[in-house]
Amino acid sequence: MNLPKVVADLIEAQNKYDSAAYADCFSETAVVFDEGNTYEGRAEIQNWIDNANKKFKTVQNPLKYETFETEDVLTAEISGNFEGSPVVLHYHFKIDDGQIQSLNVKI
């Protein structure tokens, strides 16, 4: 699968539970939408993923990557310490200048 470098870096950081490297994939003003919550800026994103990593220990297995006019979508199987694991999620990205500007995680 041919992934943009920033998305490949994000998956690698997630699978190593490296919240700092994960947050570095985002711009300083990036926004993440996940489970009804909004996280703004790199520091909040790092705190969000660090807490999620400690609680759920999720691993991403990319299944498909699609590019559309206004966003890119990664479909990935997520497994970890949560009820219903594994589950397939859709990561809707807006990427600019090699950094993620926004991420919306959807079922």
ZINOR-V517419 format. One record per helix or strand of 3 or more residues. SS is the DSSP state (2 for helix, 1 for strand). FROM is the first residue (numbers start at 1). TO is the last residue. If there is no record, write none. Layout:
BEGIN
ss->{SS	SS}
from->{FROM	FROM}
to->{TO	TO}
END
This chain:
BEGIN
ss->{2	2	1	1	2	1	1	1	1}
from->{5	19	26	37	41	59	72	87	99}
to->{15	23	34	40	56	67	79	96	106}
END
